[in-house]
Amino acid sequence: ADVRSPGAARSWQLGVGSDPEAVAWDPHRPHLFVVSSEDGTVRCFDARSDGEAVWDMRAHRKAASAVDFNPAAAGVLATGS
């Protein structure tokens, strides 16, 4: 999508009352990205679709301040608090 075109930009709901802390794109599935948030939740979104998270998990009791994929091993995600 050309984001310069009106209406082409997309947005995703990250959750009520939680600020995003970090974002990482999946190097093995480039249409997916994850967002870690202040409430300790990590959510995965599909850039090809609107809105809803593909999956989410409660990764930490405190803010999940870091998130990254392993570029050598598909499906391996690390989070930090």
N, C-alpha and C positions, 0 to 999 in steps of 0.2 A: 504494500500500500504506500502511496505517496503521501507522506504526512503533511505536505504543503497544501494538499487539497482539503477544502472544508469538509468536515465530517469524517476524515480518514483516520484521525488520531483515535486511539483506544485508551480506555482506562480500566483499572481493576480495583475492586473494593478489597482493602487489606484487612479490615476488621474494625469493629467499633472500639474507639478509644485506645488503639495501639499504634504508635508511630513506627514506621519502617526504620530498621537499623542497617541492613545490608541487602544487596541484590546480587545474584549470580546467575549467569546463563549456562545451561547444560551444554557442554561441548560435544556430547554424543547425540543429543536430540535438540538441535538449535532453535526449535520453536518453543521450548520450555524454559522457564526461569523460576527461581525461588526467591522469596522475600522473607527475611527474618525480622522479627518485630520486638518491640519493647516489652510485650507481655510474655515472651519466651516461645511464641508460636512460629513455626516455619510453614509457609504456604507455597505451593507450586501452582503456576499459572501457565496456560497455553496461549501464546501470543496470537494464535490464529482464531481464537474464540473470544467472546465477550464475557467479562464478569467473573463467574464462579471459579473458585479454586479447583484444580484437578484433585489435589489432596492437601491435607494439612496435618500437622502433628505438634504436640506440645513438647518441644525439645528441651526447654530449660525452665526452672522455677523463676528465674530472673530474666532480664533482657537477653535475647539471643543477638549478640552484637556482631557476630561474624558467621558467614556461610560461604562454602566453596565446594565445587565438584572436583573430583580427581580426574585430571585430563587423561590418565593412562588406563583407568578402569571404569567402565560404564556402570552407572547406578550407585557409585560411591559418593556420598555427600557428607561433608564434615561441618559441624556447627560449633560455635564457641560462645561463651557467656562472659 
